[in-house]
Amino acid sequence: MVNFNLEGKTALVTGASRGIGQALALSLAGAGAHVICSSSREGGCENTLHKIDAIGGSARAISADLSNLDAVANLATSAIKQGKRIDILVNNGGTIFRAPATEFPLDAWQQVMKVNLDAAFLLSQAIGKHMISHDGGKIINIASMLSFSGGVTVPAYTASKHAIAGLTKALANEWGTSNIQVNAIAPGYIKTDNTQALQDDAKRSAEILSRIPAGRWGEVDDLAGAAVFLASSASNYVSGHTLAVDGGFLAR
């Protein structure tokens, strides 16, 4: 029987206060992992901790502003101290800014890149080094449909998510012999606050829905199975892959 059980494992999940990050933290805790839930502000993961406790799971909270790279470095150190050993890293924390390319502010570009890309690399670097010394682990990056396409009025987000897909491959190449599997999940159009502007745009929402063979927008819980698979020994021979969980969007 393939082993999806995560008992005895410790996971660090960034952006775990709500939405996709909260769902991923819950799924890993439900599979038996102790989850260190990270948010941008202190106390931000209280609701997530309550939800994990309600299902009998184990979790602790931690906080760091992912746009502050010193705070990101401290987050890695603190998480290792809390967990003693980090077996699973989920780089989920992210941000988005919408503006036409001709008017896109440089500071907004830099903010998106710091949170979505720089923080993911620095955490992977620190936790990856830790995993190498502890005989391996799993790193799961959260990519996007915009890892494959260009989108509209989100040039920084699109660039960062293309880069996440590339970083996933690069780290998988370097760390495969150290028993570290690096993969990504590309959520489809999921009902979260990040996609609220698209959901509220009747024309754009209809266009998106018409391209989804499943016939509906995704829910955050739709990502749970992919997360547990990529975090468990069931995926020991899967690395460098970006798994789309999109209701068939990319196939149409």
KEBADREN-162389 format. One record per residue (C-alpha): x, y, z; residue in one letter. Coordinates in steps of 0.1 Angstrom, whole numbers, padded with zeros to 4 digits, always signed. Layout:
<recs>
XYZA...
</recs>
This chain:
<recs>
+0000+0000+0000M+0014+0034-0009V+0022+0054+0022N+0004+0088+0024F+0008+0089+0062N+0027+0119+0075L+0029+0109+0112E+0062+0119+0127G+0068+0146+0101K+0071+0183+0106T+0059+0208+0079A+0064+0245+0076L+0036+0262+0056V+0038+0299+0047T+0007+0320+0041G-0012+0297+0064A-0036+0322+0079S-0064+0317+0053R-0074+0305+0018G-0051+0280+0001I-0024+0281+0028G-0049+0273+0055Q-0063+0244+0034A-0028+0230+0028L-0019+0232+0065A-0051+0214+0074L-0045+0187+0049S-0010+0180+0061L-0021+0180+0097A-0050+0157+0088G-0024+0133+0074A-0005+0133+0107G+0021+0160+0103A+0029+0186+0129H+0025+0218+0111V+0042+0251+0118I+0018+0277+0104C+0034+0310+0092S+0016+0343+0086S+0027+0378+0080S+0016+0391+0114R+0017+0377+0149E-0015+0359+0157G-0025+0357+0121G-0028+0319+0122C-0051+0316+0152E-0081+0305+0132N-0059+0279+0114T-0047+0265+0147L-0083+0262+0160H-0093+0243+0128K-0063+0219+0131I-0070+0214+0168D-0107+0206+0159A-0096+0177+0137I-0072+0164+0163G-0041+0176+0146G-0009+0192+0159S+0003+0227+0150A+0021+0258+0162R+0021+0294+0148A+0050+0316+0137I+0051+0349+0119S+0073+0368+0094A+0068+0395+0068D+0079+0378+0036L+0088+0411+0020S+0114+0416+0047N+0143+0392+0037L+0159+0394+0071D+0126+0383+0086A+0125+0354+0061V+0160+0342+0073A+0148+0344+0109N+0117+0325+0100L+0137+0296+0087A+0159+0296+0118T+0129+0298+0142S+0110+0271+0124A+0140+0247+0126I+0143+0254+0163K+0105+0248+0168Q+0104+0216+0148G+0139+0203+0155K+0137+0189+0120R+0117+0202+0090I+0106+0174+0067D+0082+0194+0045I+0084+0230+0033L+0054+0246+0015V+0062+0279+0000N+0026+0292-0003N+0028+0328+0010G+0022+0353-0019G+0008+0386-0030T-0006+0401-0062I-0010+0436-0076F-0031+0446-0105R-0023+0474-0129A-0017+0479-0166P+0019+0473-0175A+0024+0509-0187T+0013+0521-0153E+0028+0494-0131F+0046+0510-0101P+0082+0498-0096L+0077+0495-0058D+0047+0472-0064A+0068+0451-0088W+0096+0447-0062Q+0071+0439-0034Q+0055+0411-0055V+0089+0397-0064M+0102+0398-0028K+0072+0380-0014V+0065+0355-0042N+0100+0346-0054L+0128+0359-0032D+0112+0346+0000A+0106+0312-0015A+0142+0309-0027F+0156+0320+0007L+0134+0296+0026L+0142+0268+0002S+0179+0276+0005Q+0179+0275+0043A+0155+0246+0048I+0171+0227+0019G+0205+0229+0036K+0189+0216+0068H+0172+0188+0048M+0205+0178+0032I+0220+0173+0066S+0189+0153+0077H+0187+0128+0048D+0161+0145+0027G+0127+0161+0026G+0099+0176+0005K+0096+0211-0008I+0063+0222-0024I+0062+0255-0042N+0028+0271-0050I+0028+0280-0087A-0002+0293-0107S-0021+0291-0140M+0001+0321-0147L+0031+0299-0146S+0019+0288-0180F+0002+0319-0194S+0006+0357-0193G-0026+0369-0177G-0039+0405-0179V-0026+0434-0158T-0006+0412-0135V+0030+0413-0150P+0048+0410-0117A+0027+0381-0105Y+0030+0363-0138T+0068+0368-0139A+0071+0356-0103S+0051+0325-0109K+0070+0316-0141H+0101+0319-0120A+0087+0296-0093I+0082+0269-0119A+0118+0273-0131G+0131+0274-0095L+0113+0242-0088T+0132+0225-0116K+0165+0240-0107A+0164+0229-0071L+0151+0195-0080A+0181+0190-0102N+0206+0200-0075E+0191+0183-0045W+0177+0150-0060G+0207+0130-0050T+0202+0143-0014S+0167+0127-0013N+0149+0160-0015I+0120+0161-0039Q+0111+0196-0051V+0077+0200-0068N+0051+0226-0073A+0013+0228-0073I-0003+0251-0098A-0038+0258-0085P-0064+0266-0111G-0090+0293-0106Y-0097+0289-0069I-0123+0309-0049K-0100+0330-0026T-0095+0366-0019D-0066+0367-0044N-0091+0359-0072T-0120+0380-0058Q-0115+0407-0085A-0119+0381-0112L-0149+0365-0095Q-0165+0400-0093D-0159+0407-0130D-0189+0390-0145A-0175+0390-0181K-0140+0377-0171R-0155+0352-0146S-0178+0338-0173A-0148+0335-0197E-0128+0316-0172I-0157+0293-0162L-0164+0285-0199S-0128+0271-0202R-0129+0248-0171I-0141+0213-0181P-0151+0206-0145A-0177+0234-0149G-0169+0252-0117R-0144+0274-0099W-0121+0254-0076G-0124+0253-0038E-0093+0254-0016V-0101+0218-0004D-0095+0206-0040D-0058+0211-0034L-0056+0188-0003A-0049+0156-0021G-0021+0170-0042A-0004+0185-0012A-0005+0152+0008V+0008+0133-0022F+0037+0155-0028L+0045+0157+0009A+0045+0119+0014S+0066+0090+0005S+0041+0082-0023A+0059+0109-0044S+0095+0097-0037N+0102+0094-0075Y+0084+0126-0085V+0106+0157-0086S+0109+0189-0107G+0072+0186-0116H+0045+0213-0116T+0012+0196-0109L-0018+0216-0121A-0050+0212-0100V-0072+0232-0123D-0104+0212-0132G-0089+0207-0167G-0083+0244-0175F-0049+0239-0191L-0062+0209-0212A-0088+0230-0231R
</recs>
